[in-house]
Amino acid sequence: MIERLLVAALLLSFPWFSEQACAQFTDAHNYDNTPVGINQIELSYAYTHANASIDNSLIIAGAKLNLYQGTLSYSRYFGLADRLMWVSAGIPIAGLSGEVTGTSDQGSVTGAGDSSYQFGALLIGGPALSTSHFENYTPTTILGFSLSMTAPTGLYRSTKILNLGADRWSFKPEIALSYPFGPQQKWQIDGYANAYFFTHNTSYQGREILRQEPLPGFEGHISYALNDRVWISADTRYSFRGSTSVDGVEQGNPQRNFILGSEMNITINSRNSLILEFAKALAHQNGPAIFGFSVKYDYIWGGGHK
C-alpha cells in the first residue's frame, strides 16, 4: 500500500518539480526587448527538495523527494510584423530519489526528463530592432505573450515508483505585462497570468487513466538594478485548482500554492551572464512543500552583437 501511494504522489507532483521548482517562476525581465538575430545557449543546474503532500487521500507522512537536474536550452530571437518574437527548446537530464521515513520504501533514478518548448512575442512596446538600432531604444511598458509546452520524452516506466517523465503533454499560455519606472528606470514590475493544461496519462500505475483539470496561476516580480551589470528581484507565484481524477474517480484534491523566491542576474560581459534563483513554498494545500535553487549560465551571439 505504501508503494502504491508513493507512486501516485510522485507522478502527481513531478510536473511541479520540473516546471515550478527547477524553473521556479517565469523569470523576471523575461519579456524585455532584445535585438533580433540573437542566439542564446543556457546551461542550468537546479536542486529541489519536497515533502510530498498531494491530497487528503494520498498524503504520506515522512515522504522525502530530491531532484537534481541539468538543462541545456537554446533560444532564437527574430522579428515578424515589426514585433520581437522568439522560440526556444530545452532538454533536461535529471536524477530523482525518494524515501518514506520509518519504512524501507526508497529508490532513485537517473535519465532524461520531459523536453520543453516555447514561442513568445511582444505585442505592445517591443519593436523588432537590429543591434545598432537597439542602442537608442528606451525601455517602456510591454505587453507580451508566450506559449510553453512539455513533451512526454522523459524516462517513464508505469510499473516503477520513480519516474523522470510525466507521460503526458502540458501546455502553458501566458500573458505578461512589464513596467519600468523610477529614476533611470532602475525599478521594474512584471505581472504574469498563466495556466497549465494537461493531456491524460493513459498508463498511470500501469493501466489507469490520470486526468487533471487546468492549473491557473499568477506571478508578480519586482526588480531593482543595482548597476548596469546586476539586478535583483523578489518573486511570488500563486496557483490554484488542478484537481485530478483516476479512472473517472475524483480525487478531491484542488491545489492552493503560494511560492516566494528571489533572483539575481549578473552580466559578466556583453556575451556572458549568470543567474541565481531561489524559491520556497510558503503555502501548499494538496501540493508539495517545495524548496529549491538553480544556477544558470547564458551565452549569446549573432545579430551583429559585439
ABEGO torsion letter per residue (X at the ends): XAAAAAAAAAAAAAAAAAAAAAAGBBBBGAABBBBBGBBBBBBBBBBBBBBBBABAAABBBGBBBBBBBBBBBBBBBBBBGGBBBBBBBBBBBBBBBBBBBGBABBEBBBEBBBBBBBBBBBABGBBBBBAAAAAABBBBBBBBBBBBBBBBABBBBAABABBABAGBBBBBBBBBBBBBBEBGGABBBBBBBBBBBBBBBAABGGABBBBBBBBBBBBBBBBBBABAABBBBBBBBBBBEGBBBBGGBBAGBBBBBBBBBBBBBBBABAABBBBBBBBBBABBBGBBBBBBBBBBBBBBBEGGBX
